[in-house]
Each structure stands twice: as structure tokens, then as C-alpha cells.
Amino acid sequence: MANDTECIAKLLKTLSPIQEKVVRLYFGLGCQRSHSAAEIAPEFRVSVEGIEKILSEAERKLAEAGLAREELWAAASLGSKLALRMPRCRHWFGMGRHR
């Protein structure tokens, strides 16, 4: 499973920094839980639709690389095992920009 974790981490690094952060927050990769587009939007000062567009484009890129949405949800369910290999997200919802 460590190999899968490393593969996912490498694929996430192929995204733009904003796409990577949105994917990590949305799927809960390196976080305690997943976050909705409505929760993420204020952190990036964009609309919910903007987050959905960023997420859609990121998922398209990941799918082209062979990583399906279901695999991201499965990786998120690994919780602390995955968090060891991925940087923890640091955010303060409702208190400004993503940190």
C-alpha cells in the first residue's frame, strides 16, 4: 500500500499548486476530514463553482494519468497512513486565506 501512497503523492505533484491543495482538501488527503467545495471556496477567494471547476480539471488530469476519483476516496480512507507521506493541510476556515 505504501507504493500506492507514493504513486498518489507523485501524481498530485503533477497538478498546479492550487489544484493540488483543492484536491487534498476536498478528498481529505493529509487532513482530518474531507471538505466541501463551499468550505474550500472562501479560502481561495473564489466561488463554489470556481472550486468545482478547479477540482474537475484536476480530476481530469489525474484520470489521464490513471488515477480515478474512487482511488482518491480510497486513499483518503487510509487516514493517518497516507498523512505520513503527504504534508498535512493547514487551514483555518473562516479566518482568511489557505495557509
C-alpha positions as CSV (number, residue, x, y, z in Angstrom):
1,M,0.0,0.0,0.0
2,A,3.0,2.3,0.6
3,N,3.7,2.1,-3.2
4,D,0.1,3.3,-3.9
5,T,0.5,6.1,-1.5
6,E,3.8,7.2,-3.1
7,C,2.2,7.0,-6.5
8,I,-0.7,9.2,-5.5
9,A,1.6,11.7,-3.9
10,K,3.7,11.9,-7.1
11,L,0.6,12.3,-9.2
12,L,-0.7,15.1,-7.0
13,K,2.6,16.9,-7.5
14,T,1.9,17.0,-11.3
15,L,-1.1,19.3,-10.7
16,S,-0.8,23.1,-10.2
17,P,-0.3,24.1,-6.6
18,I,-3.9,25.3,-6.3
19,Q,-5.3,22.2,-7.9
20,E,-3.2,20.0,-5.5
21,K,-4.5,21.9,-2.5
22,V,-8.1,21.8,-3.6
23,V,-7.9,18.0,-4.3
24,R,-6.2,17.4,-0.9
25,L,-8.9,19.4,0.9
26,Y,-11.8,18.0,-1.0
27,F,-10.8,14.4,-0.6
28,G,-9.3,14.9,2.9
29,L,-5.8,13.8,1.9
30,G,-3.5,14.8,4.8
31,C,-6.4,16.3,6.7
32,Q,-8.7,15.0,9.4
33,R,-11.7,15.0,7.1
34,S,-12.8,15.9,3.6
35,H,-14.1,19.4,2.9
36,S,-17.0,20.6,0.7
37,A,-16.5,23.0,-2.2
38,A,-18.5,25.5,-0.1
39,E,-16.0,25.2,2.7
40,I,-12.9,25.5,0.4
41,A,-14.1,28.4,-1.7
42,P,-13.6,31.2,0.8
43,E,-10.1,30.0,1.5
44,F,-9.1,30.7,-2.1
45,R,-11.5,33.7,-2.5
46,V,-13.4,32.1,-5.4
47,S,-16.9,30.9,-5.8
48,V,-18.1,27.3,-5.2
49,E,-18.4,27.0,-9.0
50,G,-14.7,28.1,-9.2
51,I,-13.7,25.3,-6.8
52,E,-15.7,22.8,-8.7
53,K,-14.0,23.9,-12.0
54,I,-10.6,23.6,-10.4
55,L,-11.5,20.2,-9.0
56,S,-12.9,19.0,-12.3
57,E,-9.8,20.0,-14.2
58,A,-7.5,18.3,-11.6
59,E,-9.6,15.1,-11.6
60,R,-9.4,15.1,-15.5
61,K,-5.6,15.4,-15.3
62,L,-5.4,12.7,-12.7
63,A,-7.7,10.4,-14.6
64,E,-5.5,10.8,-17.7
65,A,-2.6,9.7,-15.6
66,G,-4.5,6.7,-14.5
67,L,-5.8,7.8,-11.1
68,A,-9.6,7.5,-10.7
69,R,-11.8,9.5,-8.3
70,E,-12.6,6.3,-6.4
71,E,-8.9,5.8,-5.7
72,L,-8.7,9.3,-4.2
73,W,-11.6,8.4,-1.9
74,A,-9.9,5.1,-1.0
75,A,-6.6,6.9,-0.3
76,A,-8.5,9.3,2.0
77,S,-9.9,6.4,3.9
78,L,-6.3,5.3,4.8
79,G,-6.2,8.3,7.1
80,S,-3.1,8.6,9.1
81,K,-1.1,6.1,6.9
82,L,-1.5,8.5,4.0
83,A,-0.9,11.6,6.1
84,L,2.5,10.3,6.9
85,R,3.6,10.6,3.3
86,M,1.7,13.7,2.4
87,P,2.1,17.1,4.0
88,R,-0.7,18.0,6.5
89,C,-3.0,20.6,5.2
90,R,-3.0,23.8,7.3
91,H,-6.2,25.8,7.1
92,W,-8.3,27.9,9.2
93,F,-11.7,28.0,7.6
94,G,-13.4,31.4,8.0
95,M,-10.1,33.1,9.0
96,G,-8.6,34.2,5.8
97,R,-6.7,32.5,3.0
98,H,-5.4,28.9,2.9
99,R,-2.2,28.5,4.9
